[in-house]
Structure formats: structure tokens, C-alpha cells
Amino acid sequence: MSYNKHIAIDAMGGDNGMQVTVPASLKVLKEFPDLHLHLVGDKPQMQTLLGDLPVGVAERLQLLH
């Protein structure tokens, strides 16, 4: 039996903030199909960095303002 994993990430944190955390989050979602991410930060800013999400990724990503 496979269980989905959920991780919340402070997208605003780190030395380079969203410029690093948002692209890295997309990369990891593509690599791990059982992972769900909850990015916490300024939603409009995160949306500008996301662009068009690949099929199967959008359903596993939640933006929390």
C-alpha cells in the first residue's frame, strides 16, 4: 500500500526566498509522484514563479497565503 506524503514549505524563507524554493518545489514534485506540497507565502508572488504547471503537478501543489 502506498501513502501520499504531504510537506509544508515556507516559500519565503532562505537566503534567496521564492526564487529558489518555488522552482525546487516543482522539481521535486516531478520526481516524486506520491508527494504533495503546501507552499506557504505570498500567493500572488508564488503564482508568478509557477508558470504553466505540468499535468499531474497542479493537483499536488497547494499555495497558502
C-alpha positions in Angstrom: 0.0 0.0 0.0 1.3 3.4 -0.9 0.6 6.5 1.1 0.8 10.1 -0.2 3.2 12.3 1.7 2.4 15.9 2.5 5.1 18.5 3.3 4.6 22.2 4.1 7.3 24.6 3.0 8.0 28.2 3.9 8.4 29.5 0.4 9.6 33.0 1.7 12.4 31.6 3.8 16.0 31.0 2.9 18.7 33.3 1.6 17.1 33.6 -1.9 13.5 33.1 -0.9 10.9 32.2 -3.5 13.4 32.4 -6.4 14.8 29.1 -5.1 12.1 27.4 -3.2 9.3 27.5 -5.8 11.4 26.1 -8.7 12.9 23.5 -6.4 9.4 22.5 -5.2 8.3 22.0 -8.8 11.3 19.9 -9.5 10.7 17.6 -6.5 7.0 17.2 -7.4 8.1 15.9 -10.9 10.4 13.4 -9.3 8.1 12.1 -6.6 4.6 11.3 -7.8 3.3 10.4 -4.3 4.3 13.8 -2.8 2.0 16.7 -2.1 3.5 20.1 -1.3 1.9 23.1 0.6 3.8 26.3 -0.2 3.3 29.0 2.4 4.0 32.6 1.5 2.7 35.5 -0.7 0.4 33.7 -3.0 0.4 36.2 -5.9 4.2 36.2 -5.9 4.4 32.4 -5.9 1.9 32.2 -8.8 4.1 34.4 -10.9 7.0 32.0 -10.5 5.0 28.9 -11.3 4.0 29.5 -14.9 2.2 26.6 -16.6 2.2 23.5 -14.4 2.7 20.1 -15.9 -0.2 17.6 -15.9 -0.3 15.8 -12.5 1.7 18.5 -10.7 -1.0 21.1 -10.2 -3.2 18.6 -8.2 -0.4 18.0 -5.7 0.6 21.7 -5.1 -1.3 24.0 -2.8 -0.5 27.6 -2.3 -1.3 29.1 1.2 -1.2 32.8 1.6 
